[in-house]
């Protein structure tokens, strides 16, 4: 049985930025959506350059604007989240991250507990079954508990257990798909297919004019 004790440093602006960016990637722009945003942008630029019809021009403008909007929205969302977390910490006089996290139990689908201790020494205990989602960034793991309570664990903060052992533990935890990320991914895929159709028509028409 692998139990874990994680000691977290005090949250600062760099922590807020890393968390906000990781949350945005997890809930809105996972790797697939990032790739599709780039593909849609490239296809839009190609349509602007090689369109034959006004419809192709319109689709190209739409794709470029949408791709830029997604990128800008990502940065705005991260900055707004950092500002919100900073204001919350200043107003409540408490850090976003608990100072100590203790996990007792082999896996999240069996009996076990998650105990959070804040800087004032106050404790809260949850069953491991309360973990409904998880994600990670470069320096942190994040557990999402029922009610959207986020519990960060520093990768260099394990006093008991290791990062690799914790990843094995996370494999037993629920991972909730993000409806927003799924919808955005489907939408980007659909737009990429439309752009590919218009570009294919451009290739066909170019070949036909070439034969003439």
C-alpha positions as CSV (number, residue, x, y, z in Angstrom):
1,X,0.0,0.0,0.0
2,X,1.4,3.4,-1.0
3,X,0.4,6.3,1.2
4,X,1.4,9.8,0.3
5,X,2.4,12.9,2.2
6,X,2.9,16.1,0.2
7,X,4.1,19.4,1.6
8,X,3.2,22.4,-0.6
9,X,5.1,25.7,-0.7
10,X,3.1,28.9,-0.4
11,X,1.3,29.8,-3.6
12,X,2.6,32.8,-5.5
13,X,2.0,34.4,-9.0
14,X,4.1,31.7,-10.8
15,X,1.9,29.0,-9.2
16,X,-1.3,30.8,-10.1
17,X,-0.1,31.2,-13.7
18,X,0.9,27.5,-14.0
19,X,-2.4,26.3,-12.4
20,X,-4.5,28.6,-14.6
21,X,-2.8,27.5,-17.8
22,X,-3.1,23.8,-16.9
23,X,-6.8,24.2,-16.0
24,X,-7.4,26.0,-19.3
25,X,-5.6,23.2,-21.2
26,X,-7.5,20.5,-19.3
27,X,-11.0,22.0,-19.6
28,X,-10.9,23.9,-22.9
29,X,-7.7,23.3,-25.0
30,X,-6.3,19.8,-24.6
31,X,-3.5,18.8,-27.0
32,X,-6.0,17.7,-29.7
33,X,-7.8,21.0,-29.7
34,X,-4.5,22.9,-29.8
35,X,-3.4,20.9,-32.8
36,X,-6.7,21.5,-34.5
37,X,-6.6,25.2,-33.8
38,X,-3.2,25.3,-35.6
39,X,-4.5,23.3,-38.5
40,X,-7.6,25.5,-38.9
41,X,-5.4,28.6,-38.8
42,X,-3.2,27.2,-41.6
43,X,-6.1,26.1,-43.7
44,X,-7.8,29.5,-43.3
45,X,-4.6,31.3,-44.4
46,X,-4.4,28.9,-47.5
47,X,-8.0,29.7,-48.4
48,X,-7.3,33.4,-48.1
49,X,-4.4,33.0,-50.5
50,X,-5.8,30.5,-53.0
51,X,-9.7,30.9,-52.9
52,X,-11.6,30.9,-56.2
53,X,-15.0,31.8,-54.9
54,X,-16.4,34.4,-52.4
55,X,-17.6,31.4,-50.3
56,X,-14.0,30.2,-50.0
57,X,-12.9,33.7,-49.0
58,X,-15.6,33.9,-46.4
59,X,-14.6,30.5,-44.9
60,X,-10.9,31.5,-44.9
61,X,-11.7,34.8,-43.0
62,X,-13.9,32.9,-40.6
63,X,-11.3,30.3,-39.8
64,X,-8.5,32.8,-39.3
65,X,-10.6,35.0,-37.0
66,X,-11.8,32.0,-35.0
67,X,-8.3,30.6,-34.5
68,X,-7.0,34.0,-33.4
69,X,-10.0,34.4,-31.1
70,X,-9.3,31.0,-29.5
71,X,-5.7,31.9,-28.8
72,X,-6.5,35.4,-27.5
73,X,-9.3,33.9,-25.3
74,X,-6.9,31.5,-23.8
75,X,-4.5,34.2,-22.7
76,X,-7.3,36.4,-21.4
77,X,-8.8,33.5,-19.5
78,X,-5.4,32.7,-17.9
79,X,-4.8,36.3,-16.9
80,X,-8.2,36.7,-15.5
81,X,-7.8,33.5,-13.4
82,X,-4.5,34.6,-12.0
83,X,-6.0,38.0,-11.0
84,X,-9.0,36.2,-9.4
85,X,-6.8,33.8,-7.4
86,X,-4.5,36.6,-6.3
87,X,-7.4,38.8,-5.1
88,X,-9.0,35.8,-3.4
89,X,-5.8,35.1,-1.5
90,X,-5.4,38.8,-0.5
91,X,-9.0,39.1,0.6
92,X,-9.3,35.8,2.5
93,X,-5.7,36.0,3.8
94,X,-5.1,32.4,2.9
95,X,-3.1,30.5,0.3
96,X,-4.9,28.7,-2.6
97,X,-2.8,25.6,-1.9
98,X,-3.1,23.6,1.4
99,X,0.3,23.3,3.2
100,X,0.0,19.6,3.7
101,X,-1.9,16.8,1.8
102,X,-2.0,13.3,3.2
103,X,-3.5,10.4,1.2
104,X,-4.2,7.1,2.9
105,X,-5.3,4.2,0.7
106,X,-4.1,2.1,-2.2
107,X,-6.6,3.3,-4.8
108,X,-9.4,5.7,-5.2
109,X,-12.1,3.0,-5.7
110,X,-11.4,1.5,-2.3
111,X,-11.5,2.7,1.3
112,X,-9.1,5.6,1.9
113,X,-8.9,9.2,2.9
114,X,-7.5,12.5,1.7
115,X,-6.6,15.0,4.5
116,X,-5.9,18.6,3.8
117,X,-4.1,20.8,6.3
118,X,-4.0,24.6,5.8
119,X,-1.4,27.0,7.1
120,X,-3.4,27.5,10.3
121,X,-3.3,23.8,11.1
122,X,-7.0,23.3,10.3
123,X,-7.8,19.9,8.8
124,X,-10.4,18.6,6.4
125,X,-10.8,15.0,5.4
126,X,-12.5,13.5,2.4
127,X,-13.0,10.0,1.1
128,X,-10.8,9.1,-1.9
129,X,-14.0,8.5,-3.8
130,X,-14.5,12.2,-3.7
131,X,-11.8,12.6,-6.4
132,X,-13.7,13.1,-9.6
133,X,-11.0,14.4,-11.9
134,X,-7.3,15.1,-12.1
135,X,-4.7,16.8,-14.3
136,X,-1.1,18.0,-14.1
137,X,1.3,20.7,-15.1
138,X,5.1,20.9,-15.2
139,X,5.5,21.2,-11.5
140,X,2.2,20.2,-10.0
141,X,-0.5,17.5,-9.8
142,X,-4.1,18.7,-9.3
143,X,-6.9,16.6,-7.8
144,X,-10.5,17.8,-8.5
145,X,-12.9,16.8,-5.7
146,X,-16.7,16.8,-5.9
147,X,-17.8,20.4,-5.8
148,X,-14.8,21.5,-7.9
149,X,-12.4,21.8,-5.0
150,X,-8.9,21.8,-6.5
151,X,-6.1,20.2,-4.5
152,X,-2.6,20.9,-5.8
153,X,0.4,18.6,-5.0
154,X,3.9,19.8,-5.7
155,X,5.9,17.2,-7.7
156,X,9.0,18.1,-5.6
157,X,7.0,18.1,-2.3
158,X,6.5,14.4,-1.6
159,X,7.8,13.5,1.9
160,X,6.2,10.0,1.5
161,X,5.8,8.3,-1.8
162,X,7.2,9.5,-5.2
163,X,5.9,11.1,-8.4
164,X,5.8,7.8,-10.3
165,X,4.0,6.1,-7.5
166,X,1.5,8.9,-7.4
167,X,0.9,8.6,-11.2
168,X,0.1,4.9,-10.6
169,X,-2.4,6.0,-7.9
170,X,-3.9,8.6,-10.3
171,X,-4.5,5.8,-12.8
172,X,-7.1,4.4,-10.4
173,X,-8.9,7.8,-10.1
174,X,-11.8,9.0,-12.2
175,X,-11.0,11.3,-15.0
176,X,-14.0,13.4,-16.2
177,X,-14.1,14.4,-19.9
178,X,-14.7,18.1,-20.4
179,X,-17.9,18.8,-22.4
180,X,-16.6,22.2,-23.5
181,X,-13.3,20.6,-24.8
182,X,-15.3,17.9,-26.6
183,X,-17.6,20.4,-28.3
184,X,-14.7,22.7,-29.3
185,X,-12.8,19.7,-30.7
186,X,-15.8,18.5,-32.7
187,X,-16.4,22.1,-34.0
188,X,-12.7,22.6,-35.0
189,X,-12.7,19.2,-36.8
190,X,-15.9,20.1,-38.7
191,X,-14.4,23.5,-39.7
192,X,-11.2,21.8,-40.8
193,X,-13.2,19.4,-43.0
194,X,-15.0,22.3,-44.6
195,X,-11.8,24.1,-45.3
196,X,-10.2,20.9,-46.7
197,X,-13.3,20.6,-49.1
198,X,-12.8,24.1,-50.4
199,X,-9.1,23.6,-50.8
200,X,-9.7,20.4,-52.7
201,X,-12.0,22.3,-55.1
202,X,-9.2,24.8,-55.6
203,X,-6.8,22.0,-56.4
204,X,-9.2,20.5,-58.9
205,X,-10.0,23.8,-60.6
206,X,-6.3,24.7,-60.8
207,X,-5.6,21.3,-62.4
208,X,-8.5,21.8,-64.8
209,X,-7.4,25.3,-65.8
210,X,-3.9,24.0,-66.2
211,X,-5.1,21.4,-68.8
212,X,-6.9,24.2,-70.7
